[in-house]
Amino acid sequence: MSVVKAKNYYTGQGGCQRMNCAQAVINAFKEDFNIDETMVETFKSYGGGKAPDGLCGAYYAVKYILNKQAPGKLEELEKHFLEHAGALECSNIKGLKKLSCVGCVEKSSEFLEKLG
């Protein structure tokens, strides 16, 4: 269900406030993974390729959660995301045109939802 929430936050549908990719993922999973509300505001800076190292914001949000909750799953996340998006950096993902931004939100959220 949080996959749908994340997509709704990203697109601004379903009565949800529109957010960037990183915020959408963090906000959708904040209850599941006990994430402080202030992190949603912090992740406002990580959309549009502005996450550290130019990473996709949606991917970075999941990576952030896993670092705290399940660090052993980080390699699996990277493999999952690369399989679907073809890259980890926002600009490279956009260049490959393999996955849209909403697709990145969806695929990263799917990985998290399996853990939750």
C-alpha positions in Angstrom: 0.0 0.0 0.0 2.9 2.4 0.6 3.9 2.1 -3.0 0.6 3.7 -3.9 1.1 6.3 -1.2 4.6 7.2 -2.5 3.3 7.5 -6.1 0.4 9.7 -4.9 2.7 12.0 -3.0 5.0 12.3 -6.0 2.1 13.0 -8.5 0.0 15.0 -6.0 -3.0 12.6 -6.6 -5.4 11.1 -4.2 -5.6 14.2 -2.1 -1.9 14.1 -1.3 0.5 17.1 -1.3 2.9 17.0 -4.3 6.4 16.2 -3.2 9.7 15.4 -4.9 10.8 11.8 -5.4 12.9 11.6 -2.3 10.2 13.2 -0.1 7.5 11.0 -1.5 9.3 7.8 -0.6 10.3 9.0 2.9 6.8 10.3 3.6 5.1 7.1 2.4 7.2 4.9 4.6 7.7 7.1 7.7 5.3 5.1 9.9 6.5 1.7 8.7 10.1 2.5 9.5 9.6 5.0 12.4 11.1 7.9 10.5 10.8 11.4 12.1 8.5 13.8 10.4 11.4 16.3 10.1 13.1 14.0 7.6 10.4 14.7 5.1 11.4 18.4 5.1 15.1 17.4 5.0 14.6 15.3 1.9 13.1 18.4 0.1 16.7 19.1 -1.0 17.2 15.7 -2.6 14.9 15.7 -5.6 15.8 16.4 -9.2 19.3 14.8 -9.0 20.3 16.8 -5.9 20.8 13.8 -3.6 24.4 13.1 -2.6 26.6 11.9 -5.5 23.8 12.8 -8.0 21.8 9.7 -7.0 18.2 9.4 -7.8 16.2 10.8 -4.9 13.8 7.9 -4.6 16.8 5.5 -4.5 18.6 7.6 -2.0 15.5 7.7 0.3 15.4 3.9 0.3 19.1 3.7 0.9 18.8 6.1 3.8 16.0 3.9 5.4 18.0 0.7 4.8 21.1 2.2 6.4 19.2 2.5 9.6 16.9 -0.5 9.4 18.5 -3.2 7.3 22.0 -2.4 6.2 22.5 -6.0 4.9 19.9 -5.2 2.2 21.8 -2.3 0.6 23.5 -4.5 -2.1 20.2 -6.1 -2.9 18.6 -2.7 -3.3 21.4 -1.5 -5.6 21.0 -4.6 -7.8 17.2 -4.2 -7.9 17.3 -0.6 -8.8 20.0 -1.0 -11.5 18.0 -3.8 -13.0 15.0 -1.5 -13.5 16.5 1.9 -14.0 19.9 1.0 -15.6 21.8 3.5 -13.3 21.7 5.0 -9.8 22.4 8.6 -10.7 19.4 10.8 -11.7 21.0 12.3 -14.8 22.0 8.8 -16.1 18.6 7.4 -15.5 17.0 10.2 -17.4 19.5 9.8 -20.2 18.8 6.0 -20.5 15.0 6.6 -20.6 14.5 3.2 -19.2 12.5 4.3 -16.2 10.6 7.6 -15.6 10.8 9.5 -12.3 7.4 8.1 -11.2 8.8 4.7 -12.1 11.8 5.3 -9.9 9.5 6.1 -7.0 7.5 3.0 -7.7 10.4 0.6 -8.1 12.3 1.9 -5.0 9.1 1.8 -3.0 8.3 -1.8 -4.1 11.7 -2.9 -2.7 10.9 -1.2 0.7 7.4 -2.6 0.8 8.7 -6.1 0.7 10.7 -5.4 3.8 8.0 -3.7 5.8 
